């Protein structure tokens, strides 16, 4: 039977040679039929202390390494690879001018002739 491989995000690297990885999965709610995110935290073995909080990693099932640790870190996940940055667009083309609202008409502006 093949070993399971999961992908998650490191949420803690405080322990020596151990990282805590949060793995999220989406399940359908049995009554409301909406997709809900469920997450679980796994303690994984990181031999070189290479991974830090916020890194996307892949973990694999292994033999028990300690009381809570049954996973090892394989390496960086595909979500961790940065995309190449494209050339920035000119400022004028990037953001359109904001739309302005007409001033609110109140009793004071009506008495003043409507022009405020």
Secondary structure, DSSP 8 states (H G I E B T S, - for coil): ----EEEEEEEE--STTEEEEEEEEEEE-TTT--EEEEEEEEEEE-TT----TT-EEEEEE-S--SSSEEEEEEEE-GGGS---------HHHHS-----------HHHHHTTS--
